Amino acid sequence: MTDPELRRRAWSLAAAACVGVWLVQQGVRAPEPPAPAAAQALTARPAPPAGTAVAPLPPSAPVRIRVPDIGVDAPVVGLGLNRDGSLGVPPAGHADAAGWFTDGTPPGARGTAIMAGHVDSAEGPAVFYRLGALTKGRRVEVTRRDGRTAVFTVHAVEVYQGRPFPDRQVYGPAPRPELRLITCGGGYDPAHGYRGNVVAYAHLTATRA
């Protein structure tokens, strides 16, 4: 899929990760997922020094993602498109897995890689429940099928409420290897579910064999 096609479908991709099943069952008694602070936004103060950017890796599919600061250590499943053109999500029985858009950029290769995950399921918090608690300078590690690990550094965490969604900013092409982690957030309405999305922005700063 080309970048223009991806941008045209960006809202569907972002909205696809929103479930809210657990909060629906628990009502207002259940705690909402953490929301990113204003200081983590793209327009706020710069991130702490993250080392020198490194050369892109050749394409290879991701198999596992680790985000130590928010307790994520999860397998990665491939995501395709639904019949309506929206991005699929990890199966309901795999709320502990993150999903990678297989027609897009592999993590570590030049461009913008897209990974999405549920915020909760009927059983409780899911893989990206704490994504909004991530802060600038933190590490995201993606192990790939070729045995290499792409290490990304977070440079922003944003929350977007409803429409319009900044599709060009989130999904647009990048001259360096970048990664977006996406889940739902932006406050919870018991009648309609989550009102928006949380997006973590990161760029490649190291690789390991």
CYANA upper distance limits for C-alpha pairs under 8 A (distance plus 0.5 A):
  1 MET  CA      5 GLU  CA      6.79
  1 MET  CA      6 LEU  CA      7.17
  1 MET  CA    103 ASP  CA      6.40
  1 MET  CA    104 GLY  CA      7.39
  2 THR  CA      6 LEU  CA      6.81
  3 ASP  CA      7 ARG  CA      6.62
  3 ASP  CA    171 TYR  CA      8.40
  3 ASP  CA    172 GLY  CA      7.15
  3 ASP  CA    173 PRO  CA      7.23
  4 PRO  CA      8 ARG  CA      6.74
  5 GLU  CA      9 ARG  CA      7.06
  6 LEU  CA     10 ALA  CA      6.51
  6 LEU  CA    171 TYR  CA      7.74
  7 ARG  CA    167 ASP  CA      6.28
  7 ARG  CA    168 ARG  CA      6.76
  7 ARG  CA    171 TYR  CA      6.75
  7 ARG  CA    172 GLY  CA      7.32
  9 ARG  CA     13 LEU  CA      6.95
  9 ARG  CA     85 GLY  CA      7.58
  9 ARG  CA     86 SER  CA      7.07
 10 ALA  CA     14 ALA  CA      6.78
 10 ALA  CA    165 PHE  CA      8.37
 10 ALA  CA    167 ASP  CA      5.89
 10 ALA  CA    171 TYR  CA      7.49
 11 TRP  CA     15 ALA  CA      6.60
 11 TRP  CA    165 PHE  CA      6.74
 11 TRP  CA    167 ASP  CA      7.43
 12 SER  CA     16 ALA  CA      6.44
 12 SER  CA     85 GLY  CA      8.28
 12 SER  CA     86 SER  CA      5.31
 12 SER  CA     87 LEU  CA      6.92
 13 LEU  CA     17 ALA  CA      8.12
 13 LEU  CA     86 SER  CA      6.21
 13 LEU  CA     87 LEU  CA      5.29
 13 LEU  CA     88 GLY  CA      8.27
 14 ALA  CA    116 ALA  CA      8.45
 14 ALA  CA    182 ILE  CA      7.31
 14 ALA  CA    183 THR  CA      7.78
 14 ALA  CA    184 CYS  CA      8.26
 14 ALA  CA    197 ASN  CA      7.30
 15 ALA  CA    184 CYS  CA      7.62
 15 ALA  CA    196 GLY  CA      8.12
 15 ALA  CA    197 ASN  CA      7.78
 16 ALA  CA     86 SER  CA      7.69
 16 ALA  CA     87 LEU  CA      6.82
 16 ALA  CA     88 GLY  CA      7.20
 16 ALA  CA     89 VAL  CA      6.87
 17 ALA  CA     89 VAL  CA      6.65
 17 ALA  CA    116 ALA  CA      6.81
 17 ALA  CA    117 GLY  CA      6.20
 17 ALA  CA    118 HIS  CA      5.64
 17 ALA  CA    119 VAL  CA      7.89
 17 ALA  CA    182 ILE  CA      7.96
 17 ALA  CA    183 THR  CA      5.89
 17 ALA  CA    184 CYS  CA      6.54
 18 CYS  CA    118 HIS  CA      6.82
 18 CYS  CA    119 VAL  CA      7.35
 18 CYS  CA    183 THR  CA      7.04
 18 CYS  CA    184 CYS  CA      5.28
 18 CYS  CA    185 GLY  CA      8.35
 18 CYS  CA    193 GLY  CA      8.41
 18 CYS  CA    194 TYR  CA      7.20
 18 CYS  CA    197 ASN  CA      8.45
 19 VAL  CA    118 HIS  CA      7.15
 19 VAL  CA    119 VAL  CA      7.52
 19 VAL  CA    120 ASP  CA      7.01
 19 VAL  CA    121 SER  CA      7.31
 19 VAL  CA    184 CYS  CA      8.22
 19 VAL  CA    193 GLY  CA      7.93
 19 VAL  CA    194 TYR  CA      8.29
 20 GLY  CA     24 VAL  CA      6.61
 20 GLY  CA    119 VAL  CA      7.80
 20 GLY  CA    120 ASP  CA      6.44
 20 GLY  CA    121 SER  CA      7.22
 20 GLY  CA    193 GLY  CA      6.34
 20 GLY  CA    194 TYR  CA      7.21
 21 VAL  CA     25 GLN  CA      6.85
 21 VAL  CA    120 ASP  CA      7.21
 21 VAL  CA    121 SER  CA      5.80
 21 VAL  CA    122 ALA  CA      5.64
 22 TRP  CA     26 GLN  CA      6.69
 22 TRP  CA    120 ASP  CA      6.59
 22 TRP  CA    121 SER  CA      5.84
 22 TRP  CA    122 ALA  CA      5.10
 22 TRP  CA    123 GLU  CA      6.92
 22 TRP  CA    124 GLY  CA      5.80
 22 TRP  CA    125 PRO  CA      7.97
 23 LEU  CA     27 GLY  CA      6.02
 23 LEU  CA     28 VAL  CA      7.78
 23 LEU  CA     30 ALA  CA      6.42
 23 LEU  CA     31 PRO  CA      8.49
 23 LEU  CA     32 GLU  CA      8.23
 23 LEU  CA    120 ASP  CA      8.45
 23 LEU  CA    190 PRO  CA      8.20
 24 VAL  CA    190 PRO  CA      6.74
 24 VAL  CA    193 GLY  CA      8.19
 25 GLN  CA    122 ALA  CA      8.09
 26 GLN  CA     30 ALA  CA      6.00
 27 GLY  CA    190 PRO  CA      7.32
 28 VAL  CA    190 PRO  CA      8.02
 32 GLU  CA    187 GLY  CA      7.88
 32 GLU  CA    188 TYR  CA      7.63
 33 PRO  CA    119 VAL  CA      8.13
 33 PRO  CA    129 TYR  CA      6.22
 33 PRO  CA    130 ARG  CA      6.64
 33 PRO  CA    132 GLY  CA      7.66
 33 PRO  CA    185 GLY  CA      7.57
 34 PRO  CA    129 TYR  CA      8.20
 34 PRO  CA    130 ARG  CA      6.49
 34 PRO  CA    131 LEU  CA      7.95
 34 PRO  CA    132 GLY  CA      5.58
 34 PRO  CA    133 ALA  CA      6.09
 35 ALA  CA    132 GLY  CA      4.99
 35 ALA  CA    133 ALA  CA      6.85
 35 ALA  CA    159 VAL  CA      7.73
 35 ALA  CA    185 GLY  CA      7.73
 35 ALA  CA    186 GLY  CA      7.59
 35 ALA  CA    198 VAL  CA      8.21
 36 PRO  CA     40 GLN  CA      6.96
 36 PRO  CA    132 GLY  CA      5.05
 36 PRO  CA    133 ALA  CA      6.27
 36 PRO  CA    134 LEU  CA      7.73
 36 PRO  CA    135 THR  CA      8.27
 36 PRO  CA    157 VAL  CA      6.72
 36 PRO  CA    158 GLU  CA      6.88
 36 PRO  CA    159 VAL  CA      7.18
 36 PRO  CA    198 VAL  CA      8.35
 37 ALA  CA     41 ALA  CA      8.02
 38 ALA  CA     44 ALA  CA      7.63
 39 ALA  CA     44 ALA  CA      5.82
 39 ALA  CA     45 ARG  CA      7.09
 40 GLN  CA     44 ALA  CA      6.91
 40 GLN  CA     45 ARG  CA      8.30
 40 GLN  CA    135 THR  CA      6.62
 40 GLN  CA    136 LYS  CA      6.69
 40 GLN  CA    155 HIS  CA      8.37
 40 GLN  CA    156 ALA  CA      5.73
 40 GLN  CA    157 VAL  CA      5.75
 40 GLN  CA    158 GLU  CA      7.39
 41 ALA  CA    156 ALA  CA      5.74
 41 ALA  CA    157 VAL  CA      6.02
 41 ALA  CA    158 GLU  CA      5.81
 42 LEU  CA    155 HIS  CA      7.86
 42 LEU  CA    156 ALA  CA      5.65
 42 LEU  CA    157 VAL  CA      7.72
 42 LEU  CA    158 GLU  CA      7.78
 46 PRO  CA    155 HIS  CA      8.11
 47 ALA  CA    136 LYS  CA      5.62
 47 ALA  CA    137 GLY  CA      6.20
 47 ALA  CA    154 VAL  CA      8.41
 47 ALA  CA    155 HIS  CA      6.05
 47 ALA  CA    156 ALA  CA      8.07
 48 PRO  CA    136 LYS  CA      7.40
 48 PRO  CA    137 GLY  CA      5.99
 49 PRO  CA    137 GLY  CA      7.76
 50 ALA  CA    137 GLY  CA      6.82
 50 ALA  CA    153 THR  CA      7.06
 50 ALA  CA    205 THR  CA      7.53
 51 GLY  CA    205 THR  CA      6.92
 52 THR  CA    205 THR  CA      6.69
 53 ALA  CA    203 HIS  CA      8.39
 53 ALA  CA    204 LEU  CA      6.77
 53 ALA  CA    205 THR  CA      5.14
 53 ALA  CA    206 ALA  CA      7.73
 54 VAL  CA    204 LEU  CA      7.12
 54 VAL  CA    205 THR  CA      6.03
 54 VAL  CA    206 ALA  CA      6.55
 54 VAL  CA    207 THR  CA      8.35
 56 PRO  CA    108 GLY  CA      6.41
 56 PRO  CA    109 ALA  CA      5.52
 56 PRO  CA    110 ARG  CA      5.90
 56 PRO  CA    176 ARG  CA      7.60
 56 PRO  CA    177 PRO  CA      6.55
 56 PRO  CA    204 LEU  CA      8.41
 57 LEU  CA    108 GLY  CA      5.82
 57 LEU  CA    109 ALA  CA      5.34
 57 LEU  CA    110 ARG  CA      7.86
 58 PRO  CA    108 GLY  CA      8.05
 58 PRO  CA    109 ALA  CA      6.14
 59 PRO  CA    105 THR  CA      8.13
 59 PRO  CA    106 PRO  CA      6.17
 59 PRO  CA    107 PRO  CA      8.29
 59 PRO  CA    108 GLY  CA      7.87
 59 PRO  CA    109 ALA  CA      5.91
 60 SER  CA    106 PRO  CA      6.47
 60 SER  CA    107 PRO  CA      8.24
 60 SER  CA    109 ALA  CA      8.45
 60 SER  CA    144 ARG  CA      6.58
 60 SER  CA    145 ARG  CA      6.45
 60 SER  CA    146 ASP  CA      6.64
 61 ALA  CA    102 THR  CA      8.35
 61 ALA  CA    106 PRO  CA      6.16
 61 ALA  CA    107 PRO  CA      7.96
 61 ALA  CA    144 ARG  CA      6.06
 61 ALA  CA    145 ARG  CA      6.02
 61 ALA  CA    146 ASP  CA      8.32
 62 PRO  CA     76 VAL  CA      6.96
 62 PRO  CA    100 TRP  CA      8.09
 62 PRO  CA    106 PRO  CA      7.35
 62 PRO  CA    107 PRO  CA      7.20
 62 PRO  CA    142 VAL  CA      6.89
 62 PRO  CA    143 THR  CA      6.29
 62 PRO  CA    144 ARG  CA      4.57
 62 PRO  CA    145 ARG  CA      6.40
 63 VAL  CA     75 PRO  CA      6.43
 63 VAL  CA     76 VAL  CA      5.43
 63 VAL  CA     77 VAL  CA      7.76
 63 VAL  CA    142 VAL  CA      7.96
 63 VAL  CA    143 THR  CA      6.26
 63 VAL  CA    144 ARG  CA      5.79
 63 VAL  CA    145 ARG  CA      6.50
 64 ARG  CA     73 ASP  CA      7.80
 64 ARG  CA     74 ALA  CA      6.18
 64 ARG  CA     75 PRO  CA      4.86
 64 ARG  CA     76 VAL  CA      5.54
 64 ARG  CA    142 VAL  CA      6.26
 64 ARG  CA    143 THR  CA      5.63
 64 ARG  CA    144 ARG  CA      7.53
 65 ILE  CA     72 VAL  CA      7.76
 65 ILE  CA     73 ASP  CA      6.33
 65 ILE  CA     74 ALA  CA      5.96
 65 ILE  CA     75 PRO  CA      6.88
 65 ILE  CA     76 VAL  CA      7.22
 65 ILE  CA     98 ALA  CA      8.06
 65 ILE  CA    140 VAL  CA      7.78
 65 ILE  CA    141 GLU  CA      6.22
 65 ILE  CA    142 VAL  CA      5.01
 65 ILE  CA    143 THR  CA      6.82
 66 ARG  CA     71 GLY  CA      8.30
 66 ARG  CA     72 VAL  CA      5.72
 66 ARG  CA     73 ASP  CA      4.87
 66 ARG  CA     74 ALA  CA      6.99
 66 ARG  CA    140 VAL  CA      6.41
 66 ARG  CA    141 GLU  CA      5.56
 66 ARG  CA    142 VAL  CA      6.92
 67 VAL  CA     71 GLY  CA      6.68
 67 VAL  CA     72 VAL  CA      5.34
 67 VAL  CA     73 ASP  CA      7.05
 67 VAL  CA    139 ARG  CA      6.80
 67 VAL  CA    140 VAL  CA      5.29
 67 VAL  CA    141 GLU  CA      6.93
 68 PRO  CA     72 VAL  CA      6.51
 68 PRO  CA     73 ASP  CA      7.92
 68 PRO  CA    139 ARG  CA      7.79
 68 PRO  CA    140 VAL  CA      8.01
 69 ASP  CA    134 LEU  CA      7.57
 69 ASP  CA    138 ARG  CA      7.62
 69 ASP  CA    139 ARG  CA      8.19
 70 ILE  CA    130 ARG  CA      6.41
 70 ILE  CA    131 LEU  CA      7.47
 70 ILE  CA    133 ALA  CA      7.60
 70 ILE  CA    134 LEU  CA      7.16
 72 VAL  CA    127 VAL  CA      7.02
 72 VAL  CA    128 PHE  CA      8.00
 74 ALA  CA     96 ASP  CA      6.87
 74 ALA  CA     97 ALA  CA      5.92
 74 ALA  CA     98 ALA  CA      7.11
 74 ALA  CA    127 VAL  CA      7.80
 75 PRO  CA     96 ASP  CA      8.21
 75 PRO  CA     97 ALA  CA      5.68
 75 PRO  CA     98 ALA  CA      6.90
 76 VAL  CA     97 ALA  CA      6.17
 76 VAL  CA     98 ALA  CA      5.38
 76 VAL  CA     99 GLY  CA      5.95
 76 VAL  CA    100 TRP  CA      7.19
 77 VAL  CA     90 PRO  CA      7.30
 77 VAL  CA     97 ALA  CA      7.23
 77 VAL  CA     98 ALA  CA      6.80
 77 VAL  CA     99 GLY  CA      5.36
 77 VAL  CA    100 TRP  CA      6.76
 78 GLY  CA     90 PRO  CA      8.47
 78 GLY  CA     99 GLY  CA      6.08
 78 GLY  CA    100 TRP  CA      5.58
 78 GLY  CA    101 PHE  CA      6.61
 78 GLY  CA    102 THR  CA      6.13
 79 LEU  CA     87 LEU  CA      7.38
 79 LEU  CA     88 GLY  CA      6.01
 79 LEU  CA     89 VAL  CA      6.75
 79 LEU  CA     90 PRO  CA      7.60
 79 LEU  CA     99 GLY  CA      6.23
 79 LEU  CA    100 TRP  CA      6.00
 79 LEU  CA    101 PHE  CA      5.26
 79 LEU  CA    102 THR  CA      6.35
 80 GLY  CA     87 LEU  CA      6.44
 80 GLY  CA     88 GLY  CA      6.02
 80 GLY  CA    101 PHE  CA      6.64
 80 GLY  CA    102 THR  CA      6.90
 80 GLY  CA    103 ASP  CA      7.78
 81 LEU  CA     85 GLY  CA      6.00
 81 LEU  CA     86 SER  CA      5.96
 81 LEU  CA     87 LEU  CA      4.95
 81 LEU  CA     88 GLY  CA      5.84
 82 ASN  CA     86 SER  CA      5.79
 82 ASN  CA     87 LEU  CA      6.42
 82 ASN  CA     88 GLY  CA      6.16
 87 LEU  CA    101 PHE  CA      8.22
 89 VAL  CA     99 GLY  CA      7.01
 89 VAL  CA    116 ALA  CA      7.82
 89 VAL  CA    117 GLY  CA      7.57
 89 VAL  CA    118 HIS  CA      8.30
 90 PRO  CA     94 HIS  CA      6.60
 90 PRO  CA     95 ALA  CA      7.21
 90 PRO  CA     97 ALA  CA      7.14
 90 PRO  CA     98 ALA  CA      7.30
 90 PRO  CA     99 GLY  CA      6.29
 90 PRO  CA    117 GLY  CA      7.51
 90 PRO  CA    118 HIS  CA      8.18
 91 PRO  CA     95 ALA  CA      7.52
 92 ALA  CA    121 SER  CA      7.85
 95 ALA  CA    117 GLY  CA      8.00
 95 ALA  CA    118 HIS  CA      6.52
 95 ALA  CA    120 ASP  CA      7.63
 95 ALA  CA    121 SER  CA      6.88
 95 ALA  CA    126 ALA  CA      5.80
 95 ALA  CA    127 VAL  CA      6.73
 96 ASP  CA    118 HIS  CA      8.49
 96 ASP  CA    126 ALA  CA      6.07
 96 ASP  CA    127 VAL  CA      5.18
 97 ALA  CA    117 GLY  CA      7.44
 97 ALA  CA    127 VAL  CA      6.71
 98 ALA  CA    115 MET  CA      7.17
 98 ALA  CA    116 ALA  CA      6.47
 98 ALA  CA    117 GLY  CA      5.28
 98 ALA  CA    118 HIS  CA      8.21
 98 ALA  CA    127 VAL  CA      7.23
 98 ALA  CA    128 PHE  CA      8.48
 99 GLY  CA    115 MET  CA      5.89
 99 GLY  CA    116 ALA  CA      5.70
 99 GLY  CA    117 GLY  CA      6.43
100 TRP  CA    113 ALA  CA      8.37
100 TRP  CA    114 ILE  CA      6.52
100 TRP  CA    115 MET  CA      4.99
100 TRP  CA    116 ALA  CA      7.06
101 PHE  CA    105 THR  CA      8.37
101 PHE  CA    113 ALA  CA      8.28
101 PHE  CA    114 ILE  CA      6.46
101 PHE  CA    115 MET  CA      6.99
102 THR  CA    106 PRO  CA      8.04
104 GLY  CA    112 THR  CA      8.35
104 GLY  CA    113 ALA  CA      6.91
104 GLY  CA    114 ILE  CA      7.63
105 THR  CA    109 ALA  CA      7.05
105 THR  CA    110 ARG  CA      7.91
105 THR  CA    111 GLY  CA      6.60
105 THR  CA    112 THR  CA      6.42
105 THR  CA    113 ALA  CA      5.17
105 THR  CA    114 ILE  CA      7.83
106 PRO  CA    113 ALA  CA      6.12
107 PRO  CA    112 THR  CA      8.26
107 PRO  CA    113 ALA  CA      5.72
107 PRO  CA    114 ILE  CA      8.47
107 PRO  CA    142 VAL  CA      7.58
107 PRO  CA    150 ALA  CA      7.45
107 PRO  CA    177 PRO  CA      7.74
107 PRO  CA    178 GLU  CA      7.85
107 PRO  CA    179 LEU  CA      7.00
108 GLY  CA    113 ALA  CA      8.41
108 GLY  CA    150 ALA  CA      5.91
108 GLY  CA    151 VAL  CA      8.49
108 GLY  CA    177 PRO  CA      6.00
108 GLY  CA    178 GLU  CA      7.78
108 GLY  CA    204 LEU  CA      6.97
109 ALA  CA    177 PRO  CA      5.94
110 ARG  CA    174 ALA  CA      7.77
110 ARG  CA    175 PRO  CA      7.04
110 ARG  CA    176 ARG  CA      5.65
110 ARG  CA    177 PRO  CA      4.73
110 ARG  CA    178 GLU  CA      7.85
111 GLY  CA    173 PRO  CA      5.94
111 GLY  CA    174 ALA  CA      5.16
111 GLY  CA    175 PRO  CA      6.52
111 GLY  CA    176 ARG  CA      6.29
111 GLY  CA    177 PRO  CA      5.46
111 GLY  CA    178 GLU  CA      6.52
112 THR  CA    171 TYR  CA      7.17
112 THR  CA    172 GLY  CA      7.50
112 THR  CA    173 PRO  CA      6.15
112 THR  CA    174 ALA  CA      6.23
112 THR  CA    177 PRO  CA      6.77
112 THR  CA    178 GLU  CA      5.33
112 THR  CA    179 LEU  CA      6.10
112 THR  CA    180 ARG  CA      7.67
113 ALA  CA    177 PRO  CA      8.22
113 ALA  CA    178 GLU  CA      6.67
113 ALA  CA    179 LEU  CA      5.27
113 ALA  CA    180 ARG  CA      6.74
114 ILE  CA    171 TYR  CA      8.06
114 ILE  CA    179 LEU  CA      6.63
114 ILE  CA    180 ARG  CA      5.62
114 ILE  CA    181 LEU  CA      7.00
114 ILE  CA    182 ILE  CA      8.31
115 MET  CA    179 LEU  CA      8.09
115 MET  CA    180 ARG  CA      6.62
115 MET  CA    181 LEU  CA      5.55
115 MET  CA    182 ILE  CA      6.84
116 ALA  CA    181 LEU  CA      6.20
116 ALA  CA    182 ILE  CA      5.16
116 ALA  CA    183 THR  CA      6.41
117 GLY  CA    126 ALA  CA      8.38
117 GLY  CA    127 VAL  CA      6.77
117 GLY  CA    128 PHE  CA      6.27
117 GLY  CA    181 LEU  CA      8.32
117 GLY  CA    182 ILE  CA      7.00
117 GLY  CA    183 THR  CA      6.04
118 HIS  CA    126 ALA  CA      6.20
118 HIS  CA    127 VAL  CA      6.67
118 HIS  CA    128 PHE  CA      6.52
118 HIS  CA    129 TYR  CA      7.83
118 HIS  CA    183 THR  CA      6.48
118 HIS  CA    184 CYS  CA      7.85
119 VAL  CA    125 PRO  CA      6.64
119 VAL  CA    126 ALA  CA      5.47
119 VAL  CA    127 VAL  CA      6.86
119 VAL  CA    128 PHE  CA      5.54
119 VAL  CA    129 TYR  CA      4.82
119 VAL  CA    130 ARG  CA      8.39
119 VAL  CA    183 THR  CA      6.47
119 VAL  CA    184 CYS  CA      6.70
119 VAL  CA    185 GLY  CA      8.43
120 ASP  CA    124 GLY  CA      6.01
120 ASP  CA    125 PRO  CA      4.71
120 ASP  CA    126 ALA  CA      4.71
120 ASP  CA    127 VAL  CA      8.01
120 ASP  CA    128 PHE  CA      8.39
120 ASP  CA    129 TYR  CA      6.86
121 SER  CA    125 PRO  CA      6.86
121 SER  CA    126 ALA  CA      6.60
125 PRO  CA    129 TYR  CA      6.02
128 PHE  CA    182 ILE  CA      8.48
128 PHE  CA    183 THR  CA      6.88
129 TYR  CA    183 THR  CA      8.43
130 ARG  CA    134 LEU  CA      7.74
131 LEU  CA    183 THR  CA      8.05
131 LEU  CA    198 VAL  CA      7.72
131 LEU  CA    199 VAL  CA      8.49
131 LEU  CA    200 ALA  CA      7.85
132 GLY  CA    157 VAL  CA      7.53
132 GLY  CA    158 GLU  CA      8.47
132 GLY  CA    159 VAL  CA      8.41
132 GLY  CA    198 VAL  CA      6.82
132 GLY  CA    199 VAL  CA      8.50
132 GLY  CA    200 ALA  CA      8.43
134 LEU  CA    138 ARG  CA      7.58
134 LEU  CA    157 VAL  CA      7.53
134 LEU  CA    200 ALA  CA      8.21
135 THR  CA    154 VAL  CA      7.48
135 THR  CA    155 HIS  CA      8.45
135 THR  CA    156 ALA  CA      7.66
135 THR  CA    157 VAL  CA      7.28
136 LYS  CA    153 THR  CA      8.12
136 LYS  CA    154 VAL  CA      5.55
136 LYS  CA    155 HIS  CA      5.44
136 LYS  CA    156 ALA  CA      6.17
136 LYS  CA    157 VAL  CA      7.87
137 GLY  CA    153 THR  CA      6.12
137 GLY  CA    154 VAL  CA      5.72
137 GLY  CA    155 HIS  CA      6.73
138 ARG  CA    153 THR  CA      6.17
138 ARG  CA    154 VAL  CA      5.92
139 ARG  CA    151 VAL  CA      7.35
139 ARG  CA    152 PHE  CA      6.29
139 ARG  CA    153 THR  CA      5.36
139 ARG  CA    154 VAL  CA      6.88
140 VAL  CA    151 VAL  CA      6.33
140 VAL  CA    152 PHE  CA      5.51
140 VAL  CA    153 THR  CA      6.76
140 VAL  CA    154 VAL  CA      7.85
140 VAL  CA    202 ALA  CA      8.36
141 GLU  CA    149 THR  CA      6.98
141 GLU  CA    150 ALA  CA      6.28
141 GLU  CA    151 VAL  CA      5.06
141 GLU  CA    152 PHE  CA      6.71
142 VAL  CA    149 THR  CA      5.96
142 VAL  CA    150 ALA  CA      5.67
142 VAL  CA    151 VAL  CA      6.96
143 THR  CA    147 GLY  CA      7.26
143 THR  CA    148 ARG  CA      6.53
143 THR  CA    149 THR  CA      4.78
143 THR  CA    150 ALA  CA      6.90
144 ARG  CA    148 ARG  CA      6.05
144 ARG  CA    149 THR  CA      6.45
144 ARG  CA    150 ALA  CA      8.04
147 GLY  CA    209 ALA  CA      6.80
148 ARG  CA    207 THR  CA      7.41
148 ARG  CA    208 ARG  CA      6.07
148 ARG  CA    209 ALA  CA      5.01
149 THR  CA    207 THR  CA      6.07
149 THR  CA    208 ARG  CA      5.50
149 THR  CA    209 ALA  CA      6.84
150 ALA  CA    204 LEU  CA      7.29
150 ALA  CA    206 ALA  CA      6.89
150 ALA  CA    207 THR  CA      5.27
150 ALA  CA    208 ARG  CA      7.23
151 VAL  CA    204 LEU  CA      6.31
151 VAL  CA    205 THR  CA      6.48
151 VAL  CA    206 ALA  CA      5.49
151 VAL  CA    207 THR  CA      6.12
151 VAL  CA    208 ARG  CA      8.26
152 PHE  CA    178 GLU  CA      8.25
152 PHE  CA    179 LEU  CA      8.02
152 PHE  CA    202 ALA  CA      6.19
152 PHE  CA    203 HIS  CA      5.53
152 PHE  CA    204 LEU  CA      4.74
152 PHE  CA    205 THR  CA      5.96
152 PHE  CA    206 ALA  CA      7.40
153 THR  CA    202 ALA  CA      5.65
153 THR  CA    203 HIS  CA      6.03
153 THR  CA    204 LEU  CA      6.92
153 THR  CA    205 THR  CA      6.80
154 VAL  CA    200 ALA  CA      7.43
154 VAL  CA    201 TYR  CA      6.18
154 VAL  CA    202 ALA  CA      4.52
154 VAL  CA    203 HIS  CA      7.14
155 HIS  CA    200 ALA  CA      8.47
155 HIS  CA    201 TYR  CA      6.30
155 HIS  CA    202 ALA  CA      5.91
155 HIS  CA    203 HIS  CA      7.83
156 ALA  CA    200 ALA  CA      6.49
156 ALA  CA    201 TYR  CA      5.61
156 ALA  CA    202 ALA  CA      7.56
157 VAL  CA    198 VAL  CA      7.73
157 VAL  CA    199 VAL  CA      6.23
157 VAL  CA    200 ALA  CA      4.80
157 VAL  CA    201 TYR  CA      6.52
158 GLU  CA    198 VAL  CA      6.26
158 GLU  CA    199 VAL  CA      5.79
158 GLU  CA    200 ALA  CA      6.91
159 VAL  CA    185 GLY  CA      7.56
159 VAL  CA    186 GLY  CA      6.43
159 VAL  CA    196 GLY  CA      7.69
159 VAL  CA    197 ASN  CA      6.20
159 VAL  CA    198 VAL  CA      4.92
159 VAL  CA    199 VAL  CA      6.79
160 TYR  CA    165 PHE  CA      7.36
160 TYR  CA    186 GLY  CA      6.87
160 TYR  CA    196 GLY  CA      5.91
160 TYR  CA    197 ASN  CA      5.77
160 TYR  CA    198 VAL  CA      6.88
160 TYR  CA    199 VAL  CA      8.40
161 GLN  CA    165 PHE  CA      8.44
161 GLN  CA    185 GLY  CA      8.46
161 GLN  CA    186 GLY  CA      5.87
161 GLN  CA    195 ARG  CA      6.20
161 GLN  CA    196 GLY  CA      4.58
161 GLN  CA    197 ASN  CA      7.00
162 GLY  CA    195 ARG  CA      6.18
162 GLY  CA    196 GLY  CA      5.34
162 GLY  CA    197 ASN  CA      8.34
166 PRO  CA    170 VAL  CA      6.75
167 ASP  CA    171 TYR  CA      6.06
167 ASP  CA    172 GLY  CA      7.58
168 ARG  CA    172 GLY  CA      5.13
170 VAL  CA    180 ARG  CA      7.70
170 VAL  CA    199 VAL  CA      8.38
174 ALA  CA    178 GLU  CA      7.33
176 ARG  CA    203 HIS  CA      8.00
176 ARG  CA    204 LEU  CA      8.24
177 PRO  CA    203 HIS  CA      6.42
177 PRO  CA    204 LEU  CA      6.08
178 GLU  CA    201 TYR  CA      7.97
178 GLU  CA    202 ALA  CA      6.19
178 GLU  CA    203 HIS  CA      4.72
178 GLU  CA    204 LEU  CA      6.58
179 LEU  CA    201 TYR  CA      6.59
179 LEU  CA    202 ALA  CA      5.61
179 LEU  CA    203 HIS  CA      6.51
179 LEU  CA    204 LEU  CA      8.36
180 ARG  CA    199 VAL  CA      7.02
180 ARG  CA    200 ALA  CA      6.10
180 ARG  CA    201 TYR  CA      5.52
180 ARG  CA    202 ALA  CA      6.95
181 LEU  CA    199 VAL  CA      6.12
181 LEU  CA    200 ALA  CA      5.56
181 LEU  CA    201 TYR  CA      7.38
182 ILE  CA    197 ASN  CA      7.43
182 ILE  CA    198 VAL  CA      6.33
182 ILE  CA    199 VAL  CA      5.17
182 ILE  CA    200 ALA  CA      7.11
183 THR  CA    197 ASN  CA      6.20
183 THR  CA    198 VAL  CA      5.97
183 THR  CA    199 VAL  CA      7.26
184 CYS  CA    194 TYR  CA      6.82
184 CYS  CA    195 ARG  CA      8.31
184 CYS  CA    196 GLY  CA      6.35
184 CYS  CA    197 ASN  CA      4.57
184 CYS  CA    198 VAL  CA      6.16
185 GLY  CA    194 TYR  CA      6.10
185 GLY  CA    195 ARG  CA      6.98
185 GLY  CA    196 GLY  CA      5.67
185 GLY  CA    197 ASN  CA      5.10
185 GLY  CA    198 VAL  CA      5.94
186 GLY  CA    194 TYR  CA      6.99
186 GLY  CA    195 ARG  CA      5.85
186 GLY  CA    196 GLY  CA      5.11
186 GLY  CA    197 ASN  CA      6.31
186 GLY  CA    198 VAL  CA      7.40
187 GLY  CA    194 TYR  CA      6.36
187 GLY  CA    195 ARG  CA      6.24
187 GLY  CA    196 GLY  CA      7.72
188 TYR  CA    192 HIS  CA      8.39
188 TYR  CA    193 GLY  CA      6.02
188 TYR  CA    194 TYR  CA      4.92
188 TYR  CA    195 ARG  CA      6.52
189 ASP  CA    193 GLY  CA      5.45
189 ASP  CA    194 TYR  CA      6.54
189 ASP  CA    195 ARG  CA      7.42
